[in-house]
Amino acid sequence: MLRRTSLVSSLTAALVSGSLLLGTPACAVVPSEPSDAPRQVARKADSESVLAISIDGMSVAAVRKLGKKQLPNLYRFMKAGASTMNARTEREMTVTLPNHTGMVTGRRIEAATGGHGVTWNDNRLVPNTVQAAAGHELGSVFTAVDAAGGSTALFAAKTKFTLWQRSWPDAIDRTTVDEDNAALVDELVADLDEDRDFRFLHLSPPDVAGHAHGWMSKPYLRAVRRADALVGRVVAAVNSDPVRKAGTTILLTSDHGGHGPSHDNARVLDNYRIVFMARGSAVDKGVDLYAINPTYKDPGTRRTSYGARRPPVRNGMIANLALDLLDLPPVEDSEFDVLQDLRLTTAP
């Protein structure tokens, strides 16, 4: 088990001096300059804090098969908020690190067409940062919040996510990597007492079980139930304080599903179809995201391409949706929900 908790105050000096982060060579990167575009709406932020949760490898087929009796927390999440079980991953690849990097940058994968360029899915050190993969400076939800004077944190169950800390060292105030998901959730729950604007939580049980035993196997379905229980703990912790509950929006999605022994084929429906959910005081209860968003279209079983007039909801919308909830402008030069028009409430 690998566990590391780090604060930006100590990390920045260590990275600049060339020290190691989780045993990997450090590379200090200057965060992208904040966008000088005015905020779209002059109003109070919908949320004081946003928590984004990604359940690695969670299949929509599993969520439907297990149902509300075996996944009470996920179904309660949907009943309490806005959701769809027909969102989409990135088009190019249905693998973990590229899709998660899309979630926090609001970009597609392919660098040549404006994407973030992270096409690998391991702990490699070359390229060492997202910026190196993209070929230019590149911001994220972390840098956007940091530029506005806010605080962010990352909690991840896989060591490959240290790529983000190397890429935006001054913008992620705390990074916790722990392969023990229960301990990771303990760390996040303890951190809820800190004044943070954005947190990202990555949970890995379904993906680990899928690779070991196959998607939709009995061990895999047990892992989805375990992820459901972890989500329940997080939601209960947020809701345990009335002030925190009133000021927090929780977003939940996945990086990919899976089919049989793998999830690598980006043309397979079970791989590219994912959930997308939101709950909190800024979210209507029990509504379908496509029903309340006429500018977005349910893609049916289609894989879909980028640039559609009415695109599907994608996991890559996490970054700019979170910033919209915080009343901040979108990630500079991003693509998904760049107009910040994905609604979580019905039209007035």
Secondary structure as GFF3:
##gff-version 3
##sequence-region A 1 348
A	DSSP	beta_strand	3	7	.	.	.	ID=ss1
A	DSSP	alpha_helix	8	16	.	.	.	ID=ss2
A	DSSP	beta_strand	20	21	.	.	.	ID=ss3
A	DSSP	beta_strand	24	25	.	.	.	ID=ss4
A	DSSP	beta_strand	49	55	.	.	.	ID=ss5
A	DSSP	alpha_helix	60	70	.	.	.	ID=ss6
A	DSSP	alpha_helix	72	79	.	.	.	ID=ss7
A	DSSP	beta_strand	81	88	.	.	.	ID=ss8
A	DSSP	alpha_helix	96	105	.	.	.	ID=ss9
A	DSSP	three_ten_helix	111	113	.	.	.	ID=ss10
A	DSSP	alpha_helix	130	134	.	.	.	ID=ss11
A	DSSP	alpha_helix	141	147	.	.	.	ID=ss12
A	DSSP	beta_strand	152	156	.	.	.	ID=ss13
A	DSSP	three_ten_helix	159	161	.	.	.	ID=ss14
A	DSSP	alpha_helix	162	167	.	.	.	ID=ss15
A	DSSP	beta_strand	174	178	.	.	.	ID=ss16
A	DSSP	alpha_helix	181	191	.	.	.	ID=ss17
A	DSSP	beta_strand	198	203	.	.	.	ID=ss18
A	DSSP	alpha_helix	205	213	.	.	.	ID=ss19
A	DSSP	alpha_helix	218	239	.	.	.	ID=ss20
A	DSSP	alpha_helix	242	247	.	.	.	ID=ss21
A	DSSP	beta_strand	248	253	.	.	.	ID=ss22
A	DSSP	alpha_helix	269	272	.	.	.	ID=ss23
A	DSSP	beta_strand	273	280	.	.	.	ID=ss24
A	DSSP	beta_strand	287	288	.	.	.	ID=ss25
A	DSSP	three_ten_helix	315	317	.	.	.	ID=ss26
A	DSSP	alpha_helix	318	325	.	.	.	ID=ss27
###
